[in-house]
Amino acid sequence: MSVTLSHVKDALSIYCHKRVLILLLLGFSAGLPLMLVFSTLSFWLREAGIDRTAIGYFSWIALAYAIKWAWSPLVDRLSLPFFTRLLGRRRGWMLFAQLILVIAILGMSQSDPVQDLERLALFALMVAFASATQDIVIDAFRIDSAPIKMQAALAAAYQVGYRSAMIVATAGALTIAAWVGPSSQVYDLASWQTAYLVMAALMSVGIITTLMSKEPQVETKDADAKEAELKIALAKHHHRVVAAALSWIYTASILPFIDFFKRYGYSAFLILLLISCYRISDIVMGIMANVFYVDMGFSKAEIAAISKVYGLIMTLVGAGAGGVLLARYGTMKILFLGALMVALTNLLFAYQAMVGYDVNLLTAVISIDNFSAGIATAAFIAYLSSLTSSGYSATQYALLSSIMLLFPKFIAGFSGAYIDAFGYINFFVAASVIGFPVLGLIVLVQKFAPHPSDDLSAAQASAEQTSVAPKTEP
C-alpha cells in the first residue's frame, strides 16, 4: 500500500508546478467565452422566445472555432505592433485577443435578442473569432512552454481551468440571471445583460495571467532558414517585396502542413478522420442540453445549482483523473476510454427525457457527464499536442482542433430541427450511437499510425523521477 501511495503522490506532485498553474488559469480564460456563444446563449434565446430551429442555426456562429486554422499562421509568424514588442509574440497575441473579447462580450451584454437579433449575432460572432484566436495562441503557448513529458499534466490542468470556466459561464451566468430577474417564470432582459457584463469582467483572469507569465522560447530556426532561402530564390524572378511576401506566406501557411504529412505519410488521413469525429457525440448533444432542461421544466436556479456544485466537482475530478490515467496508461488507451464514456452518458440523457422533471436524476446525469468529458478531453488535448512540431505548433494545433469541430458543429446545427421532428429521446439515443464508430477509428490509428508520443506514461514517469530544470519557464 505504501508503494501505491508513493506512486500516487508522485503522480499528483506535478500539478503543483508553476507552468501547470499558469495553464490552469489560461484554460479558464479560454473556456469562458465558448459557453457565452454556445449553450448559455441558447438558454437566453430560448427564454426570450426564439424558436428551437433558429437556435440550432444560431449555433453555427461557433463554426469560427472550426475554421481558426485559416488565420493561425499569423499567430505563428506575424508580430503585432506594440503587443509583440512589449510582451513577445505568444503573449502579445494572447493579450490582443483577450482585449477584443472583453469589448465583444460587453457588446453582447448591451444587446436585445427580441428587438435586434442581428446585433447580438454580430457581437457573438466577434466573441467567437476573438475566442478562437485566443485558443490558437494559448495552445501554442502550452505546447511551446514544456517538453512532451509534461504535456499530459499541462493538458489536464488546462482542461480543469477550461471546464471550470464553462461551468462559470453556464451555471454562473444562470445564477446571476436568476438572482437579478424578478421571477424565474418571467423573461427579463436586464438579468441576462447583467450576467454577460459579469462574464466580461471575469476575462480579467486571463489578462492578468498573460501579463504575469513568461514568454516561452520557440524554435523557429528551420522555418526562418527556409523562408530566407526561398526569399533569395524568388528574388531572382520577382521584386524583392513580392519575393518577401511569397516566401512568408509559404513558410507560414504551407510548410506546417507539409511537415505534418511528411512525418505521418498516408496515415495522416486516418489521424485526421479520427480527429474530425472524436467529439461528435458530445458536441451534437451539447448544443441542445440547456434547451432540453428548459423544456423539461427545470428553472435557471436549479440548473445552475446542479452544474455549479456537482458538475464542477466532477469536472475537476474527471480532468485530474484523466491526467493521472494518461501518465499511467498512455494516450491511446485513455482516448478510447473517454470516447466510450461520452457515448454512453448520452443514453442517460435519453432516460432523463423519459422520466421528465427529476432533480435527483439530473444531478446524477450531469455529474457523470462532466466526469466523462473531463477524462475524454484531457486525453484528446494531450493527443493533439503530441502531433505538432516546434515552430509550427500554433498552425498545426489550430488545424487539428479546427478539424475536431468542423464536422460535429455542422451536424449539431440540425439538432433543433431533428428534435422537432423525432423528439428528445430519439435525439439522445442517436447522439450516443454516432459516438461508437469513433472507438473503431482509435483502434485503427493505434495500429497503423503510431507516433513517438504514444507512451506518455514512460515520459511522465521520467519527468517525475528527475529533477532536471525545464528549458523555459512561463
Secondary structure by P-SEA (a helix, b strand, c coil): caaaaaaaaaaacccccaaaaaaaaaaaaaaaaaaaacaaaaaaaaaacccaaaaaaaacccccccccccccccccccccccccccccaaaaaaaaaaaaaaaaaaaaaaccccccaaaaaaaaaaaaaaaaaaaaaaaaaaaaaccccaaaaaaaaaaaaaaaaaaaaaaaaaaaaaaaccccccccaaaaaaaaaaaaaaaaaaaaaaaabbbbbbbcaaaaaaaaaaaaaaaacccaaaaaaaaaaaaaccaaaaaaaaacccaaaaaaaaaaccaaaaaaaaaaaaaaaaaacccaaaaaaaaacaaaaaaaaaaaaaaaaaaccccaaaaaaaaaaaaaaaaaaaaaaaacccaaaaaaaaaaaaaaaaaaaaaaaaaaaaaccccaaaaaaaaaaaaacaaaaaaacaaaaaaacccaaaaaaaaaaaacaaaaaaaaaacccccccccaaaaaaaaaaccccccccc
